[in-house]
Amino acid sequence: MNVVEINGLTKYYGKLKALDDIDLSLSEGRIIGLLGKNGAGKSTLMRCILGFLRFQGNIRVMGIPIHLHRETLHNHIAFIPDVNSLDNRLTVQQTLSYVANLNLSWNREKAAQLMARSDLLPDQKVGNLSKGMKTKLYLLITLSLDVKILLLDEPTLGLDIVFRKEFFNTILGEFYDESKTIVISTHQVEEVEHILQDIIFIDAGRIILNEDVNKLKESYKVLTVNADREEELRSKNPILVTRTLGNISAIVDNAVEIDKARISRPSLSDLFLARVGGYDEQV
């Protein structure tokens, strides 16, 4: 089942085409990575799905066009952005009460459980919280909503590695199951690569790849040889070539063999660089 279906999605900012005729489906029960360079259209795509922006084309969430959802759209979908919109004047408890009164999908029991396990103080002013603690509060709010789809747009940007790990572990432990869908837009793909099931590459407003992560990685391998075997390696039509410490490595089709080459699997970052034109010192 597809929880989001997008057809012919185009978005302009003035004369700038931010999204270019996108067709895309997001399946139920999948953890999906959205990878693109700055300005590729990741945040714009998410904001169109959320109904925050006007656009050309069609988007259906849970089978219903989003313009017909109106107030009901956010009973199905939640969003954690790279910056939060919490009111610094309120306390933590006042913030929770405010959100609870606005959302029919609010789960009071879940909110109470999460709050009891957190280190947030109910009477503390939001304005006095660190960025990390504000992100924790935003996460608590989001996980207290009984929704089917969670969109994450660089949610841990600027936070330390310990907190980033805790954040994604909490998402998996408290939100995800086979009926939920998570879309993660991040530049730190190496931190979430192990949990992703599908990956979408977006470049210049167009979807250039939408693939099962395991199938994608099994299509390629990395061969590493001594630098003096560069010509031999390049003869195998690699899609990306890099050099490190006297060695040369290349991403090649999985069927390619080179005698005595060291073999590994490519990372999603390497595959992304290869698809968007990465770097090759020879060029």
C-alpha positions in Angstrom: 0.0 0.0 0.0 1.2 3.5 -0.9 0.6 6.1 1.9 1.8 9.0 -0.3 1.4 9.2 -4.1 2.8 12.1 -6.1 2.2 12.8 -9.8 3.6 15.6 -11.8 4.7 17.6 -8.8 6.3 20.9 -9.9 7.1 23.9 -7.6 8.4 27.3 -8.6 9.8 30.0 -6.4 9.4 32.9 -8.8 11.3 31.8 -11.9 13.3 29.1 -10.0 12.0 25.6 -10.6 12.6 23.9 -7.2 10.8 20.7 -8.1 10.5 19.4 -11.7 7.6 17.1 -12.6 8.2 14.6 -9.8 6.4 11.2 -9.8 6.9 9.3 -6.5 5.2 6.8 -4.3 6.0 6.2 -0.6 5.1 2.7 0.7 3.6 1.8 4.1 5.9 0.3 6.7 9.2 1.6 5.1 12.1 3.7 6.4 13.1 5.9 3.5 16.1 8.1 3.1 16.0 11.3 1.1 19.4 12.3 -0.1 20.4 15.4 -2.1 22.8 18.3 -2.1 21.8 21.7 -0.6 19.1 23.3 -2.8 18.2 20.0 -4.4 14.6 20.2 -3.4 14.4 18.0 -0.3 12.7 20.4 2.1 10.4 21.7 -0.6 9.3 18.2 -1.4 8.5 17.6 2.3 6.6 20.9 2.6 4.5 20.1 -0.4 3.5 16.8 1.1 2.6 18.5 4.3 0.4 21.0 2.4 2.5 24.0 3.4 3.2 25.2 -0.1 1.2 25.7 -3.3 2.3 23.6 -6.2 1.4 22.2 -9.6 0.6 18.5 -9.8 -1.2 16.0 -7.5 -0.4 14.6 -4.1 -2.5 12.0 -2.3 -2.0 11.1 1.4 -3.7 7.9 2.5 -5.5 7.9 -0.8 -7.0 11.4 -0.5 -5.8 14.5 -2.4 -4.2 16.8 0.2 -6.4 19.7 -0.8 -9.4 17.7 0.4 -7.7 16.8 3.7 -7.5 20.3 5.0 -7.6 20.0 8.8 -7.5 16.2 8.8 -4.2 15.9 6.9 -2.1 16.2 10.1 -4.1 13.4 11.7 -2.1 11.1 9.4 1.3 12.9 9.1 3.8 14.5 11.5 6.9 16.5 10.8 10.2 17.3 12.6 12.0 20.1 10.8 15.6 21.4 11.1 14.3 24.3 13.1 11.5 24.2 15.6 8.6 26.5 16.1 8.1 26.1 19.8 6.9 29.2 21.7 9.7 30.2 24.0 7.3 32.0 26.4 5.5 28.7 27.4 6.7 26.1 29.9 7.2 22.5 28.8 3.8 21.4 30.3 2.0 24.4 28.8 3.4 23.4 25.4 2.2 19.8 25.7 -1.2 21.0 26.8 -1.5 23.4 23.9 -0.6 20.8 21.3 -2.9 18.2 22.9 -5.9 20.6 22.6 -5.1 21.3 19.0 -4.6 17.7 17.8 -7.3 15.0 17.7 -4.6 12.4 17.2 -2.9 13.3 20.5 -2.2 10.2 22.7 -2.2 11.4 26.3 -1.1 8.1 27.7 1.9 7.9 25.4 2.8 11.5 26.1 2.8 10.9 29.9 5.0 7.8 29.4 7.5 9.7 27.3 7.5 12.6 29.6 8.2 10.4 32.7 11.2 8.9 31.0 12.6 12.1 29.7 14.8 14.6 31.6 12.5 17.5 30.7 11.1 19.5 33.6 7.4 20.4 33.3 7.8 23.9 34.7 10.9 24.9 32.7 10.5 27.6 30.1 11.0 26.5 26.5 13.1 29.6 26.0 15.6 28.4 28.6 16.1 25.0 26.9 19.2 24.1 25.0 18.8 23.2 21.3 19.2 19.6 22.2 16.5 19.8 24.8 14.2 21.7 22.5 14.7 18.9 20.0 13.8 16.4 22.7 10.6 18.3 23.4 9.7 18.5 19.7 10.4 14.7 19.4 8.2 14.0 22.5 5.4 16.0 21.0 5.7 14.3 17.6 5.8 10.7 19.1 2.7 11.5 21.1 0.7 11.9 17.9 -1.0 8.7 16.5 0.0 9.3 12.9 1.0 6.9 10.1 3.7 9.0 8.4 6.7 10.8 10.0 8.8 13.3 8.0 12.2 14.2 9.4 14.0 17.2 7.8 17.6 17.4 9.2 16.2 17.0 12.7 19.5 16.6 14.4 21.4 19.3 12.6 24.0 20.9 14.9 23.6 18.3 17.7 26.4 16.1 19.0 26.8 12.5 17.9 25.6 11.0 21.2 22.3 12.9 21.0 21.9 12.1 17.3 22.2 8.4 18.1 19.7 8.7 21.0 17.3 10.6 18.7 17.1 7.9 16.0 17.0 5.1 18.5 14.0 6.8 20.1 12.3 7.1 16.8 12.7 3.4 16.1 11.7 2.3 19.5 8.7 4.6 20.1 7.3 5.2 16.6 8.2 2.7 13.9 6.3 -0.5 13.2 5.3 -2.2 9.9 2.2 0.1 9.6 4.2 3.3 9.9 6.3 5.1 7.3 9.4 7.3 8.1 11.1 9.6 5.6 14.5 11.0 6.7 16.2 13.8 4.9 19.7 14.2 6.2 23.3 15.0 5.1 24.6 12.6 7.7 23.4 9.6 5.8 26.1 7.4 7.3 24.4 7.6 10.7 21.1 6.3 9.5 22.2 4.1 6.6 21.9 0.9 8.6 18.2 1.5 9.3 17.1 2.7 5.8 15.1 0.3 3.7 14.6 2.5 0.6 16.7 5.4 -0.7 15.7 8.4 -2.9 18.3 10.5 -4.6 17.1 14.0 -5.6 19.1 16.4 -7.7 18.1 19.8 -9.2 14.5 19.1 -8.3 14.3 15.7 -10.0 14.2 12.2 -8.6 17.2 10.4 -10.1 16.9 7.2 -8.1 14.3 5.5 -6.0 15.5 2.0 -4.9 15.5 -0.6 -2.2 18.8 -0.1 -0.3 19.8 -3.7 -0.3 19.1 -4.2 -4.0 21.0 -1.1 -4.8 24.1 -2.1 -2.9 24.0 -5.6 -4.2 24.2 -4.2 -7.8 27.6 -2.7 -7.1 30.8 -3.4 -5.3 34.0 -1.5 -4.5 37.3 -2.9 -5.8 40.5 -1.6 -4.3 44.0 -2.2 -5.8 47.4 -0.7 -5.6 47.7 2.7 -7.4 50.0 1.2 -10.1 47.0 -0.9 -11.3 44.9 2.2 -12.1 44.6 1.6 -15.8 43.4 -2.0 -15.2 40.8 -0.7 -12.8 39.6 2.1 -15.1 39.1 -0.4 -17.9 36.2 -1.9 -16.0 33.9 1.1 -16.5 33.7 2.3 -12.9 31.1 4.8 -11.9 33.3 6.4 -9.3 37.1 6.4 -8.7 38.9 7.6 -5.6 42.5 7.4 -4.3 43.7 6.9 -0.7 47.1 6.2 0.7 48.7 4.6 -2.3 45.6 2.7 -3.3 42.9 3.3 -5.9 39.2 2.2 -5.4 36.3 2.1 -7.8 32.6 1.4 -7.7 31.9 -1.1 -10.4 29.1 -3.4 -11.5 28.8 -6.4 -9.2 29.7 -8.8 -12.0 33.2 -7.3 -12.5 36.2 -9.2 -11.3 39.8 -8.2 -10.8 42.4 -10.6 -9.6 43.6 -10.0 -6.0 41.5 -6.8 -5.6 40.0 -6.1 -2.2 36.2 -6.2 -2.3 33.7 -4.2 -0.2 30.2 -2.8 -0.6 29.7 0.9 -1.5 28.1 3.3 1.0 25.0 5.3 0.0 27.2 8.4 0.1 29.5 7.0 -2.5 26.6 5.8 -4.7 25.1 9.3 -4.4 28.3 10.9 -5.5 28.6 8.6 -8.5 25.0 9.3 -9.6 25.2 13.1 -9.3 28.6 13.3 -10.9 30.9 13.0 -7.8 34.6 13.7 -8.1 37.3 11.9 -9.9 40.8 13.4 -9.6 41.6 12.4 -13.2 38.9 14.6 -14.6 
